[in-house]
Amino acid sequence: MSNDNKSSDGFTYHKIGKVAKASGIEAQTIRAWANQGKLDCKRATSGHRLFPFTPTLENTITWTKSHCGWKNS
């Protein structure tokens, strides 16, 4: 997929919209969590946030949801 970026570290990185869609969490919330250091990301040369597709990303989202009082609607 064109939104994916394979890095030299071996991870595939995804733009925030893809992470939001896959997780069911608003992009604005993911952006805030990244700004707060709750989710790791890097910046593309274009300035877009890129999130590594790792079990850590999924675990961090799950943990953050449970510790921030997230309630699925």
N, C-alpha and C positions, 0 to 999 in steps of 0.2 A: 504494500500500500504506500502511496506517495507521502503520507504524513509520517511515516516511520523513518527513523534515522538510526542506522547501525553505527555504533561507536567503536573506537579502537579498544575499549574496555570489554567488548564482547556483548554488551547489552543492546537491545533494541529500544529506542526512545520514542515516546508518543507525545503528540500535542495534547494540550489540556482537554480539548473537546472529545477526543477519543477516550481519555481516561474518565471523563465525566459520564459519557454514554455507557461505558462498560461497567462503571461502579454505581450508576444511578444517583450520583451526587452532583449538584449544580457546579458548573465550572467556577463560579464566583467563590464557592466554599473551598474548592480544591486550591484555588489561587491564594485564598486567605491562609489555609493550612501551610502552603509552601512558604508564604511570607513569614509565618510564625515558626518555621523550622520543623513542622510536624511531618512534612513530606519532602523527600529529596527531589531536586530537579536541577537541571542545568539550563543554560540559555543558548539558543541557536544564534548564529551570527545575525539573524533577523530580529532577535530580541524575544522570540517566542520561548515560553517555558517548555522544556522537554522532560518527560518523566520516564525513568527506566522501567521496563517491564520485568519485574522480578517478584518473587514471592514476598519480598520485603514490602513492596508497594501495596500488595493486597493485604498483608498483615497490618501494615500501618493504617490503611484506610479502615479496616475492621476495628482495630484497637481505638483509633481516634473517634470513630462513630460511637463506640460503647462508652468512652470516657468523656464525651462532649454532650451526652444526653440526646444523641441522635435518635429520632423516632421516624421510622418509615411510614409514609402516609398511604 
